[in-house]
Amino acid sequence: MHERQHPLAGRRVRLPDGLLLSEGDASPVNRDYYIEDWWDRVAGESWRDARGNPAVLQYAARVAANRLPSNDDVVYGKVGALGYLLHVTEVEG
C-alpha cells in the first residue's frame, strides 16, 4: 500500500495519443485523465486482489496484452464519467 498520495492526485493530465484504455476505445487522442489517487489507496487493496470491478478487469486485460508491469504502481482516475486504472509509466505528467 502506498502511504502517501500520488503527486498528481486531484489533477488532470493529458493521456498519450494512441493509448487504448479498453477494447474498442473510440477516442485514443486528446483525452484528459483526472487522477484520483493510487488504486490501493482508493480501493484499500491491490488491483490484483479486486474482484468484479470493471476498471480492474479492463486493466488486467491491458497488462497482459501490453506487457505492463504487474506491480501496484497503478493510479485510478477518470476520463469523463468512466473510471480507469493506469500504470504510472502510461501517465504523462
Phi and psi restraints in degrees (range 20) as a CNS / XPLOR table:
assign (resid 1 and name C) (resid 2 and name N)
       (resid 2 and name CA) (resid 2 and name C) 1.0 -77.9 20.0 2
assign (resid 2 and name N) (resid 2 and name CA)
       (resid 2 and name C) (resid 3 and name N) 1.0 130.1 20.0 2
assign (resid 2 and name C) (resid 3 and name N)
       (resid 3 and name CA) (resid 3 and name C) 1.0 -81.0 20.0 2
assign (resid 3 and name N) (resid 3 and name CA)
       (resid 3 and name C) (resid 4 and name N) 1.0 -30.4 20.0 2
assign (resid 3 and name C) (resid 4 and name N)
       (resid 4 and name CA) (resid 4 and name C) 1.0 -112.5 20.0 2
assign (resid 4 and name N) (resid 4 and name CA)
       (resid 4 and name C) (resid 5 and name N) 1.0 154.7 20.0 2
assign (resid 4 and name C) (resid 5 and name N)
       (resid 5 and name CA) (resid 5 and name C) 1.0 -61.9 20.0 2
assign (resid 5 and name N) (resid 5 and name CA)
       (resid 5 and name C) (resid 6 and name N) 1.0 147.9 20.0 2
assign (resid 5 and name C) (resid 6 and name N)
       (resid 6 and name CA) (resid 6 and name C) 1.0 -61.6 20.0 2
assign (resid 6 and name N) (resid 6 and name CA)
       (resid 6 and name C) (resid 7 and name N) 1.0 140.8 20.0 2
assign (resid 6 and name C) (resid 7 and name N)
       (resid 7 and name CA) (resid 7 and name C) 1.0 -58.4 20.0 2
assign (resid 7 and name N) (resid 7 and name CA)
       (resid 7 and name C) (resid 8 and name N) 1.0 -24.2 20.0 2
assign (resid 7 and name C) (resid 8 and name N)
       (resid 8 and name CA) (resid 8 and name C) 1.0 -103.9 20.0 2
assign (resid 8 and name N) (resid 8 and name CA)
       (resid 8 and name C) (resid 9 and name N) 1.0 11.0 20.0 2
assign (resid 8 and name C) (resid 9 and name N)
       (resid 9 and name CA) (resid 9 and name C) 1.0 -58.6 20.0 2
assign (resid 9 and name N) (resid 9 and name CA)
       (resid 9 and name C) (resid 10 and name N) 1.0 135.0 20.0 2
assign (resid 9 and name C) (resid 10 and name N)
       (resid 10 and name CA) (resid 10 and name C) 1.0 83.7 20.0 2
assign (resid 10 and name N) (resid 10 and name CA)
       (resid 10 and name C) (resid 11 and name N) 1.0 7.5 20.0 2
assign (resid 10 and name C) (resid 11 and name N)
       (resid 11 and name CA) (resid 11 and name C) 1.0 -121.8 20.0 2
assign (resid 11 and name N) (resid 11 and name CA)
       (resid 11 and name C) (resid 12 and name N) 1.0 158.0 20.0 2
assign (resid 11 and name C) (resid 12 and name N)
       (resid 12 and name CA) (resid 12 and name C) 1.0 -97.9 20.0 2
assign (resid 12 and name N) (resid 12 and name CA)
       (resid 12 and name C) (resid 13 and name N) 1.0 138.7 20.0 2
assign (resid 12 and name C) (resid 13 and name N)
       (resid 13 and name CA) (resid 13 and name C) 1.0 -128.2 20.0 2
assign (resid 13 and name N) (resid 13 and name CA)
       (resid 13 and name C) (resid 14 and name N) 1.0 156.7 20.0 2
assign (resid 13 and name C) (resid 14 and name N)
       (resid 14 and name CA) (resid 14 and name C) 1.0 -87.2 20.0 2
assign (resid 14 and name N) (resid 14 and name CA)
       (resid 14 and name C) (resid 15 and name N) 1.0 128.3 20.0 2
assign (resid 14 and name C) (resid 15 and name N)
       (resid 15 and name CA) (resid 15 and name C) 1.0 -75.7 20.0 2
assign (resid 15 and name N) (resid 15 and name CA)
       (resid 15 and name C) (resid 16 and name N) 1.0 146.8 20.0 2
assign (resid 15 and name C) (resid 16 and name N)
       (resid 16 and name CA) (resid 16 and name C) 1.0 -60.8 20.0 2
assign (resid 16 and name N) (resid 16 and name CA)
       (resid 16 and name C) (resid 17 and name N) 1.0 138.1 20.0 2
assign (resid 16 and name C) (resid 17 and name N)
       (resid 17 and name CA) (resid 17 and name C) 1.0 -57.2 20.0 2
assign (resid 17 and name N) (resid 17 and name CA)
       (resid 17 and name C) (resid 18 and name N) 1.0 137.7 20.0 2
assign (resid 17 and name C) (resid 18 and name N)
       (resid 18 and name CA) (resid 18 and name C) 1.0 89.3 20.0 2
assign (resid 18 and name N) (resid 18 and name CA)
       (resid 18 and name C) (resid 19 and name N) 1.0 -7.6 20.0 2
assign (resid 18 and name C) (resid 19 and name N)
       (resid 19 and name CA) (resid 19 and name C) 1.0 -71.3 20.0 2
assign (resid 19 and name N) (resid 19 and name CA)
       (resid 19 and name C) (resid 20 and name N) 1.0 116.5 20.0 2
assign (resid 19 and name C) (resid 20 and name N)
       (resid 20 and name CA) (resid 20 and name C) 1.0 -92.7 20.0 2
assign (resid 20 and name N) (resid 20 and name CA)
       (resid 20 and name C) (resid 21 and name N) 1.0 119.4 20.0 2
assign (resid 20 and name C) (resid 21 and name N)
       (resid 21 and name CA) (resid 21 and name C) 1.0 -84.4 20.0 2
assign (resid 21 and name N) (resid 21 and name CA)
       (resid 21 and name C) (resid 22 and name N) 1.0 -24.3 20.0 2
assign (resid 21 and name C) (resid 22 and name N)
       (resid 22 and name CA) (resid 22 and name C) 1.0 -154.9 20.0 2
assign (resid 22 and name N) (resid 22 and name CA)
       (resid 22 and name C) (resid 23 and name N) 1.0 165.4 20.0 2
assign (resid 22 and name C) (resid 23 and name N)
       (resid 23 and name CA) (resid 23 and name C) 1.0 -63.1 20.0 2
assign (resid 23 and name N) (resid 23 and name CA)
       (resid 23 and name C) (resid 24 and name N) 1.0 131.2 20.0 2
assign (resid 23 and name C) (resid 24 and name N)
       (resid 24 and name CA) (resid 24 and name C) 1.0 80.5 20.0 2
assign (resid 24 and name N) (resid 24 and name CA)
       (resid 24 and name C) (resid 25 and name N) 1.0 16.0 20.0 2
assign (resid 24 and name C) (resid 25 and name N)
       (resid 25 and name CA) (resid 25 and name C) 1.0 -55.6 20.0 2
assign (resid 25 and name N) (resid 25 and name CA)
       (resid 25 and name C) (resid 26 and name N) 1.0 118.7 20.0 2
assign (resid 25 and name C) (resid 26 and name N)
       (resid 26 and name CA) (resid 26 and name C) 1.0 -88.7 20.0 2
assign (resid 26 and name N) (resid 26 and name CA)
       (resid 26 and name C) (resid 27 and name N) 1.0 -12.3 20.0 2
assign (resid 26 and name C) (resid 27 and name N)
       (resid 27 and name CA) (resid 27 and name C) 1.0 -130.2 20.0 2
assign (resid 27 and name N) (resid 27 and name CA)
       (resid 27 and name C) (resid 28 and name N) 1.0 68.7 20.0 2
assign (resid 27 and name C) (resid 28 and name N)
       (resid 28 and name CA) (resid 28 and name C) 1.0 -81.0 20.0 2
assign (resid 28 and name N) (resid 28 and name CA)
       (resid 28 and name C) (resid 29 and name N) 1.0 18.2 20.0 2
assign (resid 28 and name C) (resid 29 and name N)
       (resid 29 and name CA) (resid 29 and name C) 1.0 -136.5 20.0 2
assign (resid 29 and name N) (resid 29 and name CA)
       (resid 29 and name C) (resid 30 and name N) 1.0 154.1 20.0 2
assign (resid 29 and name C) (resid 30 and name N)
       (resid 30 and name CA) (resid 30 and name C) 1.0 52.0 20.0 2
assign (resid 30 and name N) (resid 30 and name CA)
       (resid 30 and name C) (resid 31 and name N) 1.0 54.0 20.0 2
assign (resid 30 and name C) (resid 31 and name N)
       (resid 31 and name CA) (resid 31 and name C) 1.0 -117.4 20.0 2
assign (resid 31 and name N) (resid 31 and name CA)
       (resid 31 and name C) (resid 32 and name N) 1.0 139.6 20.0 2
assign (resid 31 and name C) (resid 32 and name N)
       (resid 32 and name CA) (resid 32 and name C) 1.0 -96.5 20.0 2
assign (resid 32 and name N) (resid 32 and name CA)
       (resid 32 and name C) (resid 33 and name N) 1.0 139.1 20.0 2
assign (resid 32 and name C) (resid 33 and name N)
       (resid 33 and name CA) (resid 33 and name C) 1.0 -120.0 20.0 2
assign (resid 33 and name N) (resid 33 and name CA)
       (resid 33 and name C) (resid 34 and name N) 1.0 119.5 20.0 2
assign (resid 33 and name C) (resid 34 and name N)
       (resid 34 and name CA) (resid 34 and name C) 1.0 -90.3 20.0 2
assign (resid 34 and name N) (resid 34 and name CA)
       (resid 34 and name C) (resid 35 and name N) 1.0 113.1 20.0 2
assign (resid 34 and name C) (resid 35 and name N)
       (resid 35 and name CA) (resid 35 and name C) 1.0 -83.8 20.0 2
assign (resid 35 and name N) (resid 35 and name CA)
       (resid 35 and name C) (resid 36 and name N) 1.0 119.6 20.0 2
assign (resid 35 and name C) (resid 36 and name N)
       (resid 36 and name CA) (resid 36 and name C) 1.0 -81.0 20.0 2
assign (resid 36 and name N) (resid 36 and name CA)
       (resid 36 and name C) (resid 37 and name N) 1.0 -52.5 20.0 2
assign (resid 36 and name C) (resid 37 and name N)
       (resid 37 and name CA) (resid 37 and name C) 1.0 176.0 20.0 2
assign (resid 37 and name N) (resid 37 and name CA)
       (resid 37 and name C) (resid 38 and name N) 1.0 -176.1 20.0 2
assign (resid 37 and name C) (resid 38 and name N)
       (resid 38 and name CA) (resid 38 and name C) 1.0 -57.6 20.0 2
assign (resid 38 and name N) (resid 38 and name CA)
       (resid 38 and name C) (resid 39 and name N) 1.0 141.6 20.0 2
assign (resid 38 and name C) (resid 39 and name N)
       (resid 39 and name CA) (resid 39 and name C) 1.0 -57.3 20.0 2
assign (resid 39 and name N) (resid 39 and name CA)
       (resid 39 and name C) (resid 40 and name N) 1.0 -44.1 20.0 2
assign (resid 39 and name C) (resid 40 and name N)
       (resid 40 and name CA) (resid 40 and name C) 1.0 -66.2 20.0 2
assign (resid 40 and name N) (resid 40 and name CA)
       (resid 40 and name C) (resid 41 and name N) 1.0 -24.7 20.0 2
assign (resid 40 and name C) (resid 41 and name N)
       (resid 41 and name CA) (resid 41 and name C) 1.0 -79.2 20.0 2
assign (resid 41 and name N) (resid 41 and name CA)
       (resid 41 and name C) (resid 42 and name N) 1.0 -35.1 20.0 2
assign (resid 41 and name C) (resid 42 and name N)
       (resid 42 and name CA) (resid 42 and name C) 1.0 -70.9 20.0 2
assign (resid 42 and name N) (resid 42 and name CA)
       (resid 42 and name C) (resid 43 and name N) 1.0 -45.9 20.0 2
assign (resid 42 and name C) (resid 43 and name N)
       (resid 43 and name CA) (resid 43 and name C) 1.0 -97.0 20.0 2
assign (resid 43 and name N) (resid 43 and name CA)
       (resid 43 and name C) (resid 44 and name N) 1.0 -18.2 20.0 2
assign (resid 43 and name C) (resid 44 and name N)
       (resid 44 and name CA) (resid 44 and name C) 1.0 80.5 20.0 2
assign (resid 44 and name N) (resid 44 and name CA)
       (resid 44 and name C) (resid 45 and name N) 1.0 12.0 20.0 2
assign (resid 44 and name C) (resid 45 and name N)
       (resid 45 and name CA) (resid 45 and name C) 1.0 -158.8 20.0 2
assign (resid 45 and name N) (resid 45 and name CA)
       (resid 45 and name C) (resid 46 and name N) 1.0 164.8 20.0 2
assign (resid 45 and name C) (resid 46 and name N)
       (resid 46 and name CA) (resid 46 and name C) 1.0 -65.4 20.0 2
assign (resid 46 and name N) (resid 46 and name CA)
       (resid 46 and name C) (resid 47 and name N) 1.0 149.8 20.0 2
assign (resid 46 and name C) (resid 47 and name N)
       (resid 47 and name CA) (resid 47 and name C) 1.0 -61.9 20.0 2
assign (resid 47 and name N) (resid 47 and name CA)
       (resid 47 and name C) (resid 48 and name N) 1.0 -28.5 20.0 2
assign (resid 47 and name C) (resid 48 and name N)
       (resid 48 and name CA) (resid 48 and name C) 1.0 -70.0 20.0 2
assign (resid 48 and name N) (resid 48 and name CA)
       (resid 48 and name C) (resid 49 and name N) 1.0 -19.4 20.0 2
assign (resid 48 and name C) (resid 49 and name N)
       (resid 49 and name CA) (resid 49 and name C) 1.0 -97.0 20.0 2
assign (resid 49 and name N) (resid 49 and name CA)
       (resid 49 and name C) (resid 50 and name N) 1.0 -12.1 20.0 2
assign (resid 49 and name C) (resid 50 and name N)
       (resid 50 and name CA) (resid 50 and name C) 1.0 -74.8 20.0 2
assign (resid 50 and name N) (resid 50 and name CA)
       (resid 50 and name C) (resid 51 and name N) 1.0 138.3 20.0 2
assign (resid 50 and name C) (resid 51 and name N)
       (resid 51 and name CA) (resid 51 and name C) 1.0 -121.7 20.0 2
assign (resid 51 and name N) (resid 51 and name CA)
       (resid 51 and name C) (resid 52 and name N) 1.0 132.1 20.0 2
assign (resid 51 and name C) (resid 52 and name N)
       (resid 52 and name CA) (resid 52 and name C) 1.0 79.1 20.0 2
assign (resid 52 and name N) (resid 52 and name CA)
       (resid 52 and name C) (resid 53 and name N) 1.0 0.5 20.0 2
assign (resid 52 and name C) (resid 53 and name N)
       (resid 53 and name CA) (resid 53 and name C) 1.0 -81.4 20.0 2
assign (resid 53 and name N) (resid 53 and name CA)
       (resid 53 and name C) (resid 54 and name N) 1.0 124.1 20.0 2
assign (resid 53 and name C) (resid 54 and name N)
       (resid 54 and name CA) (resid 54 and name C) 1.0 -58.1 20.0 2
assign (resid 54 and name N) (resid 54 and name CA)
       (resid 54 and name C) (resid 55 and name N) 1.0 -39.8 20.0 2
assign (resid 54 and name C) (resid 55 and name N)
       (resid 55 and name CA) (resid 55 and name C) 1.0 -64.7 20.0 2
assign (resid 55 and name N) (resid 55 and name CA)
       (resid 55 and name C) (resid 56 and name N) 1.0 -39.0 20.0 2
assign (resid 55 and name C) (resid 56 and name N)
       (resid 56 and name CA) (resid 56 and name C) 1.0 -68.5 20.0 2
assign (resid 56 and name N) (resid 56 and name CA)
       (resid 56 and name C) (resid 57 and name N) 1.0 -42.1 20.0 2
assign (resid 56 and name C) (resid 57 and name N)
       (resid 57 and name CA) (resid 57 and name C) 1.0 -61.5 20.0 2
assign (resid 57 and name N) (resid 57 and name CA)
       (resid 57 and name C) (resid 58 and name N) 1.0 -43.4 20.0 2
assign (resid 57 and name C) (resid 58 and name N)
       (resid 58 and name CA) (resid 58 and name C) 1.0 -63.2 20.0 2
assign (resid 58 and name N) (resid 58 and name CA)
       (resid 58 and name C) (resid 59 and name N) 1.0 -42.6 20.0 2
assign (resid 58 and name C) (resid 59 and name N)
       (resid 59 and name CA) (resid 59 and name C) 1.0 -64.8 20.0 2
assign (resid 59 and name N) (resid 59 and name CA)
       (resid 59 and name C) (resid 60 and name N) 1.0 -42.7 20.0 2
assign (resid 59 and name C) (resid 60 and name N)
       (resid 60 and name CA) (resid 60 and name C) 1.0 -58.9 20.0 2
assign (resid 60 and name N) (resid 60 and name CA)
       (resid 60 and name C) (resid 61 and name N) 1.0 -39.1 20.0 2
assign (resid 60 and name C) (resid 61 and name N)
       (resid 61 and name CA) (resid 61 and name C) 1.0 -66.0 20.0 2
assign (resid 61 and name N) (resid 61 and name CA)
       (resid 61 and name C) (resid 62 and name N) 1.0 -39.1 20.0 2
assign (resid 61 and name C) (resid 62 and name N)
       (resid 62 and name CA) (resid 62 and name C) 1.0 -69.1 20.0 2
assign (resid 62 and name N) (resid 62 and name CA)
       (resid 62 and name C) (resid 63 and name N) 1.0 -35.5 20.0 2
assign (resid 62 and name C) (resid 63 and name N)
       (resid 63 and name CA) (resid 63 and name C) 1.0 -59.1 20.0 2
assign (resid 63 and name N) (resid 63 and name CA)
       (resid 63 and name C) (resid 64 and name N) 1.0 -47.3 20.0 2
assign (resid 63 and name C) (resid 64 and name N)
       (resid 64 and name CA) (resid 64 and name C) 1.0 -67.3 20.0 2
assign (resid 64 and name N) (resid 64 and name CA)
       (resid 64 and name C) (resid 65 and name N) 1.0 -45.9 20.0 2
assign (resid 64 and name C) (resid 65 and name N)
       (resid 65 and name CA) (resid 65 and name C) 1.0 -70.8 20.0 2
assign (resid 65 and name N) (resid 65 and name CA)
       (resid 65 and name C) (resid 66 and name N) 1.0 -32.9 20.0 2
assign (resid 65 and name C) (resid 66 and name N)
       (resid 66 and name CA) (resid 66 and name C) 1.0 -109.3 20.0 2
assign (resid 66 and name N) (resid 66 and name CA)
       (resid 66 and name C) (resid 67 and name N) 1.0 4.7 20.0 2
assign (resid 66 and name C) (resid 67 and name N)
       (resid 67 and name CA) (resid 67 and name C) 1.0 54.6 20.0 2
assign (resid 67 and name N) (resid 67 and name CA)
       (resid 67 and name C) (resid 68 and name N) 1.0 44.4 20.0 2
assign (resid 67 and name C) (resid 68 and name N)
       (resid 68 and name CA) (resid 68 and name C) 1.0 -75.1 20.0 2
assign (resid 68 and name N) (resid 68 and name CA)
       (resid 68 and name C) (resid 69 and name N) 1.0 153.7 20.0 2
assign (resid 68 and name C) (resid 69 and name N)
       (resid 69 and name CA) (resid 69 and name C) 1.0 -59.2 20.0 2
assign (resid 69 and name N) (resid 69 and name CA)
       (resid 69 and name C) (resid 70 and name N) 1.0 143.4 20.0 2
assign (resid 69 and name C) (resid 70 and name N)
       (resid 70 and name CA) (resid 70 and name C) 1.0 -99.0 20.0 2
assign (resid 70 and name N) (resid 70 and name CA)
       (resid 70 and name C) (resid 71 and name N) 1.0 25.7 20.0 2
assign (resid 70 and name C) (resid 71 and name N)
       (resid 71 and name CA) (resid 71 and name C) 1.0 -84.8 20.0 2
assign (resid 71 and name N) (resid 71 and name CA)
       (resid 71 and name C) (resid 72 and name N) 1.0 -172.1 20.0 2
assign (resid 71 and name C) (resid 72 and name N)
       (resid 72 and name CA) (resid 72 and name C) 1.0 -99.6 20.0 2
assign (resid 72 and name N) (resid 72 and name CA)
       (resid 72 and name C) (resid 73 and name N) 1.0 20.4 20.0 2
assign (resid 72 and name C) (resid 73 and name N)
       (resid 73 and name CA) (resid 73 and name C) 1.0 -83.6 20.0 2
assign (resid 73 and name N) (resid 73 and name CA)
       (resid 73 and name C) (resid 74 and name N) 1.0 64.6 20.0 2
assign (resid 73 and name C) (resid 74 and name N)
       (resid 74 and name CA) (resid 74 and name C) 1.0 -127.2 20.0 2
assign (resid 74 and name N) (resid 74 and name CA)
       (resid 74 and name C) (resid 75 and name N) 1.0 132.5 20.0 2
assign (resid 74 and name C) (resid 75 and name N)
       (resid 75 and name CA) (resid 75 and name C) 1.0 -107.4 20.0 2
assign (resid 75 and name N) (resid 75 and name CA)
       (resid 75 and name C) (resid 76 and name N) 1.0 154.6 20.0 2
assign (resid 75 and name C) (resid 76 and name N)
       (resid 76 and name CA) (resid 76 and name C) 1.0 -111.0 20.0 2
assign (resid 76 and name N) (resid 76 and name CA)
       (resid 76 and name C) (resid 77 and name N) 1.0 136.5 20.0 2
assign (resid 76 and name C) (resid 77 and name N)
       (resid 77 and name CA) (resid 77 and name C) 1.0 -161.2 20.0 2
assign (resid 77 and name N) (resid 77 and name CA)
       (resid 77 and name C) (resid 78 and name N) 1.0 -174.0 20.0 2
assign (resid 77 and name C) (resid 78 and name N)
       (resid 78 and name CA) (resid 78 and name C) 1.0 -132.0 20.0 2
assign (resid 78 and name N) (resid 78 and name CA)
       (resid 78 and name C) (resid 79 and name N) 1.0 144.8 20.0 2
assign (resid 78 and name C) (resid 79 and name N)
       (resid 79 and name CA) (resid 79 and name C) 1.0 -112.8 20.0 2
assign (resid 79 and name N) (resid 79 and name CA)
       (resid 79 and name C) (resid 80 and name N) 1.0 109.3 20.0 2
assign (resid 79 and name C) (resid 80 and name N)
       (resid 80 and name CA) (resid 80 and name C) 1.0 64.9 20.0 2
assign (resid 80 and name N) (resid 80 and name CA)
       (resid 80 and name C) (resid 81 and name N) 1.0 -128.0 20.0 2
assign (resid 80 and name C) (resid 81 and name N)
       (resid 81 and name CA) (resid 81 and name C) 1.0 -94.4 20.0 2
assign (resid 81 and name N) (resid 81 and name CA)
       (resid 81 and name C) (resid 82 and name N) 1.0 -4.7 20.0 2
assign (resid 81 and name C) (resid 82 and name N)
       (resid 82 and name CA) (resid 82 and name C) 1.0 -97.2 20.0 2
assign (resid 82 and name N) (resid 82 and name CA)
       (resid 82 and name C) (resid 83 and name N) 1.0 134.7 20.0 2
assign (resid 82 and name C) (resid 83 and name N)
       (resid 83 and name CA) (resid 83 and name C) 1.0 -91.5 20.0 2
assign (resid 83 and name N) (resid 83 and name CA)
       (resid 83 and name C) (resid 84 and name N) 1.0 142.2 20.0 2
assign (resid 83 and name C) (resid 84 and name N)
       (resid 84 and name CA) (resid 84 and name C) 1.0 -142.1 20.0 2
assign (resid 84 and name N) (resid 84 and name CA)
       (resid 84 and name C) (resid 85 and name N) 1.0 150.5 20.0 2
assign (resid 84 and name C) (resid 85 and name N)
       (resid 85 and name CA) (resid 85 and name C) 1.0 -100.4 20.0 2
assign (resid 85 and name N) (resid 85 and name CA)
       (resid 85 and name C) (resid 86 and name N) 1.0 140.1 20.0 2
assign (resid 85 and name C) (resid 86 and name N)
       (resid 86 and name CA) (resid 86 and name C) 1.0 -133.1 20.0 2
assign (resid 86 and name N) (resid 86 and name CA)
       (resid 86 and name C) (resid 87 and name N) 1.0 141.6 20.0 2
assign (resid 86 and name C) (resid 87 and name N)
       (resid 87 and name CA) (resid 87 and name C) 1.0 -75.5 20.0 2
assign (resid 87 and name N) (resid 87 and name CA)
       (resid 87 and name C) (resid 88 and name N) 1.0 146.8 20.0 2
assign (resid 87 and name C) (resid 88 and name N)
       (resid 88 and name CA) (resid 88 and name C) 1.0 -58.3 20.0 2
assign (resid 88 and name N) (resid 88 and name CA)
       (resid 88 and name C) (resid 89 and name N) 1.0 -26.1 20.0 2
assign (resid 88 and name C) (resid 89 and name N)
       (resid 89 and name CA) (resid 89 and name C) 1.0 -67.9 20.0 2
assign (resid 89 and name N) (resid 89 and name CA)
       (resid 89 and name C) (resid 90 and name N) 1.0 -15.5 20.0 2
assign (resid 89 and name C) (resid 90 and name N)
       (resid 90 and name CA) (resid 90 and name C) 1.0 -93.1 20.0 2
assign (resid 90 and name N) (resid 90 and name CA)
       (resid 90 and name C) (resid 91 and name N) 1.0 -10.6 20.0 2
assign (resid 90 and name C) (resid 91 and name N)
       (resid 91 and name CA) (resid 91 and name C) 1.0 -94.7 20.0 2
assign (resid 91 and name N) (resid 91 and name CA)
       (resid 91 and name C) (resid 92 and name N) 1.0 124.4 20.0 2
assign (resid 91 and name C) (resid 92 and name N)
       (resid 92 and name CA) (resid 92 and name C) 1.0 -88.2 20.0 2
assign (resid 92 and name N) (resid 92 and name CA)
       (resid 92 and name C) (resid 93 and name N) 1.0 123.2 20.0 2
